[in-house]
Amino acid sequence: MKLARDTWLIFHRQITLMLRSPIWIAFALAQPITYLILFTPFLQKALLPTGEGGLTAAYRVYVPGLLVITCLFGGLFTGFGLLAEIRAGIMERCRVTPVSRSALLLGRALRDVASLLGQSVIITVLALAFGLRVPLVNILLAYLLLAVIALMATALSYDLTLYVRNEGALGNIINTVGQPVALLAGVLLPLTLAPLWMQNVAKANPFSWATDGMRALFDGRLGDPVVWQGSLIVAVLAIATVLLSARLFERTVR
């Protein structure tokens, strides 16, 4: 109970601070909205070999990938905020309070998850205006999967931050590792259009399973096994990365 209460207190404080500077949300959404408007129309012809066609089908294929990459990269870059607070001594001052040390990380992580989900909702609403049609239940389940993806990416970013403690190195690691992982997840184009060797390599990528699960939900295939398979994989990894973050925070932040 104490952990839940302390997590809520940290989450509420972090959300309040975030809402005081809402302008950053517009900048965070600028790139995904640009891709949504300008990239999706190119998919109409690209999807013809798969038997899909039309702008609605293009949005149904591309929007799930766009949401995954938004939560993936949005979560991976949250470590910079944690590093800034560590450098400023904020975390050190918070640790002398009665608040649970795990809650200091969980509250921040949930703030980041809520922020990324908010961005995902805005992107989805815009896509609906352009012709995307998805059952409400499927969208809600997709948001639940996105929340787990965002939590996993955020916790992984915290892990890297606590290991590296350097902005330049952290940025290079995220870009070097994150881009091929995202591309091998099929976020821009479905992997069915990729060479066979790339499809085989992508099977070892958890985000590939998550992206396939998202596309199945947006395509109305709620009973597709890839939905629960992708959800289970990222859920296990999210738990592992969160536990590792809590342990590293306990050992390294004084």
VMD Tcl script that draws the C-alpha trace (Angstrom):
set ca {
  {0.00 0.00 0.00}
  {2.82 2.42 0.86}
  {4.49 1.83 -2.51}
  {1.20 2.48 -4.35}
  {0.50 5.64 -2.32}
  {4.02 7.00 -2.78}
  {3.95 6.17 -6.51}
  {0.70 8.09 -6.87}
  {2.17 11.11 -5.03}
  {5.23 11.19 -7.30}
  {3.07 10.62 -10.40}
  {0.70 13.45 -9.44}
  {3.60 15.84 -8.84}
  {5.29 14.94 -12.12}
  {2.07 15.32 -14.11}
  {1.48 18.72 -12.51}
  {4.96 19.88 -13.49}
  {4.51 18.56 -17.02}
  {1.19 20.32 -17.54}
  {2.74 23.64 -16.57}
  {4.73 23.54 -19.84}
  {2.33 22.00 -22.38}
  {4.14 23.50 -25.38}
  {6.54 20.53 -25.52}
  {3.60 18.25 -26.43}
  {3.16 20.14 -29.72}
  {6.84 19.66 -30.56}
  {6.70 15.97 -29.63}
  {3.72 15.44 -31.94}
  {5.11 17.40 -34.89}
  {7.12 14.54 -36.39}
  {4.55 11.70 -36.04}
  {1.78 13.90 -37.41}
  {3.99 14.84 -40.38}
  {4.60 11.14 -41.09}
  {0.90 10.41 -40.65}
  {-0.11 12.98 -43.26}
  {2.75 12.76 -45.76}
  {4.00 9.15 -45.54}
  {0.78 7.14 -45.31}
  {-0.47 8.01 -48.85}
  {2.68 6.37 -50.28}
  {1.57 3.05 -48.79}
  {-1.47 2.69 -51.04}
  {0.61 1.35 -53.94}
  {3.21 -0.30 -51.72}
  {0.52 -2.50 -50.16}
  {-0.90 -3.74 -53.45}
  {1.32 -6.87 -53.48}
  {-0.15 -7.86 -50.08}
  {-3.72 -7.69 -51.40}
  {-4.51 -4.49 -49.49}
  {-5.54 -1.30 -51.19}
  {-6.99 2.12 -50.51}
  {-6.13 4.88 -48.09}
  {-8.14 3.31 -45.24}
  {-6.10 0.11 -45.47}
  {-2.91 2.16 -45.55}
  {-3.82 3.92 -42.30}
  {-4.82 0.59 -40.74}
  {-1.34 -0.76 -41.50}
  {0.75 2.33 -40.79}
  {-0.90 3.88 -37.72}
  {-0.16 0.90 -35.42}
  {3.51 1.06 -36.40}
  {3.56 4.81 -35.91}
  {2.11 4.42 -32.41}
  {4.69 1.76 -31.52}
  {7.62 3.88 -32.66}
  {6.19 6.91 -30.83}
  {6.10 4.97 -27.56}
  {9.43 3.27 -28.26}
  {11.53 6.35 -28.99}
  {9.50 8.56 -26.66}
  {10.24 6.12 -23.84}
  {13.91 5.65 -24.73}
  {14.63 9.38 -24.52}
  {13.06 9.84 -21.07}
  {16.38 8.96 -19.49}
  {17.67 12.45 -20.28}
  {15.13 13.92 -17.86}
  {16.17 11.49 -15.12}
  {19.84 12.30 -15.71}
  {19.14 16.04 -15.46}
  {17.39 15.54 -12.11}
  {20.27 13.42 -10.82}
  {22.79 16.07 -11.89}
  {20.72 18.84 -10.27}
  {20.58 16.95 -6.98}
  {16.80 16.59 -7.08}
  {16.91 12.82 -6.72}
  {19.35 13.08 -3.83}
  {17.01 15.41 -1.96}
  {14.01 13.18 -2.68}
  {15.79 10.15 -1.27}
  {16.02 11.67 2.22}
  {12.20 11.90 2.37}
  {10.01 9.03 3.65}
  {8.87 8.33 0.07}
  {9.69 4.84 -1.19}
  {12.78 4.83 -3.39}
  {11.09 2.56 -5.91}
  {8.18 5.01 -6.08}
  {10.58 7.78 -7.15}
  {11.18 5.84 -10.37}
  {7.73 4.29 -10.80}
  {5.96 7.64 -10.45}
  {8.19 9.18 -13.12}
  {7.82 6.16 -15.38}
  {4.02 6.29 -15.14}
  {4.14 10.02 -15.95}
  {6.06 9.21 -19.12}
  {3.65 6.39 -19.99}
  {0.65 8.70 -19.52}
  {2.30 11.34 -21.71}
  {3.01 8.87 -24.52}
  {-0.51 7.45 -24.35}
  {-1.89 10.97 -24.61}
  {0.15 11.53 -27.76}
  {-1.08 8.18 -29.13}
  {-4.70 9.20 -28.57}
  {-4.18 12.45 -30.49}
  {-2.54 10.60 -33.39}
  {-5.37 8.05 -33.46}
  {-8.05 10.75 -33.49}
  {-6.34 12.45 -36.43}
  {-6.12 9.14 -38.26}
  {-9.84 8.55 -37.63}
  {-10.51 11.90 -39.26}
  {-8.55 10.72 -42.33}
  {-10.59 7.55 -42.66}
  {-9.19 4.99 -40.19}
  {-11.89 2.67 -38.85}
  {-11.20 0.40 -35.85}
  {-13.58 -1.19 -33.31}
  {-13.53 0.64 -29.97}
  {-12.65 -2.49 -27.98}
  {-9.66 -3.13 -30.24}
  {-8.41 0.44 -29.82}
  {-8.65 0.20 -26.03}
  {-6.72 -3.07 -26.04}
  {-4.16 -1.50 -28.36}
  {-3.67 1.35 -25.89}
  {-3.13 -1.19 -23.12}
  {-0.41 -2.84 -25.21}
  {1.09 0.58 -25.95}
  {1.19 1.35 -22.23}
  {3.26 -1.79 -21.63}
  {5.57 -0.91 -24.56}
  {6.02 2.63 -23.22}
  {6.74 1.32 -19.71}
  {9.30 -1.13 -21.06}
  {11.05 1.53 -23.17}
  {11.03 4.03 -20.30}
  {12.46 1.53 -17.82}
  {15.10 0.50 -20.36}
  {16.04 4.16 -20.79}
  {16.37 4.52 -17.02}
  {18.62 1.42 -16.97}
  {20.89 2.89 -19.64}
  {20.95 6.26 -17.88}
  {21.97 4.77 -14.54}
  {24.71 2.77 -16.27}
  {26.09 5.46 -18.59}
  {25.54 8.80 -16.79}
  {26.58 10.74 -19.91}
  {24.24 12.59 -22.28}
  {26.39 12.17 -25.38}
  {26.92 8.46 -24.90}
  {23.26 7.92 -24.01}
  {22.07 9.62 -27.18}
  {24.47 7.63 -29.36}
  {23.40 4.33 -27.79}
  {19.70 5.09 -28.24}
  {20.06 6.12 -31.88}
  {22.47 3.33 -32.80}
  {20.37 0.57 -31.24}
  {16.89 2.07 -31.50}
  {16.76 2.70 -35.25}
  {17.55 -0.85 -36.44}
  {15.27 -2.28 -33.74}
  {12.43 -0.05 -34.96}
  {13.01 -0.88 -38.62}
  {13.18 -4.60 -37.84}
  {9.86 -4.20 -36.07}
  {8.22 -3.20 -39.34}
  {6.99 0.13 -38.04}
  {7.21 1.87 -41.42}
  {6.27 -1.04 -43.68}
  {4.97 -4.52 -42.80}
  {7.72 -7.14 -42.73}
  {5.76 -9.22 -45.24}
  {7.31 -6.91 -47.85}
  {10.84 -7.56 -46.52}
  {13.33 -10.23 -47.68}
  {13.05 -13.60 -45.99}
  {16.30 -13.19 -44.05}
  {15.04 -9.93 -42.56}
  {11.76 -11.57 -41.53}
  {13.73 -14.32 -39.78}
  {15.95 -11.82 -37.94}
  {12.87 -9.82 -36.89}
  {11.49 -12.84 -35.03}
  {14.09 -12.18 -32.32}
  {12.87 -8.58 -31.96}
  {10.20 -8.19 -29.23}
  {8.95 -4.98 -30.81}
  {8.27 -6.88 -34.02}
  {5.83 -9.10 -32.13}
  {4.28 -6.05 -30.49}
  {3.86 -4.28 -33.84}
  {2.26 -7.36 -35.38}
  {-0.09 -7.55 -32.40}
  {-1.03 -3.90 -32.82}
  {-1.73 -4.37 -36.52}
  {-3.88 -7.41 -35.78}
  {-5.96 -5.33 -33.34}
  {-6.34 -2.46 -35.81}
  {-7.30 -4.97 -38.51}
  {-10.09 -6.39 -36.33}
  {-8.33 -9.72 -35.70}
  {-8.80 -9.75 -31.94}
  {-8.44 -13.54 -31.75}
  {-5.14 -13.65 -33.63}
  {-2.50 -15.45 -31.47}
  {0.05 -12.74 -32.23}
  {-1.96 -10.33 -30.05}
  {-1.43 -12.25 -26.81}
  {2.03 -13.42 -27.87}
  {3.24 -9.86 -28.44}
  {1.55 -8.65 -25.25}
  {3.12 -11.43 -23.18}
  {6.62 -10.81 -24.54}
  {6.64 -7.07 -23.86}
  {4.94 -7.55 -20.47}
  {7.69 -9.93 -19.29}
  {10.38 -7.56 -20.57}
  {8.66 -4.58 -18.95}
  {8.66 -6.30 -15.55}
  {12.33 -7.25 -15.97}
  {13.43 -3.74 -16.95}
  {11.43 -2.09 -14.15}
  {12.94 -4.41 -11.53}
  {16.43 -3.76 -12.93}
  {15.83 0.01 -12.83}
  {14.76 -0.15 -9.18}
  {17.84 -2.20 -8.29}
  {20.23 0.10 -10.16}
  {18.62 3.18 -8.62}
  {19.06 1.68 -5.15}
  {22.73 0.91 -5.77}
  {23.94 3.90 -7.77}
  {21.96 6.99 -6.69}
  {23.19 8.23 -3.33}
}
mol new
graphics top color blue
foreach p $ca { graphics top sphere $p radius 0.5 }
foreach p [lrange $ca 0 end-1] q [lrange $ca 1 end] { graphics top cylinder $p $q radius 0.2 }
display resetview
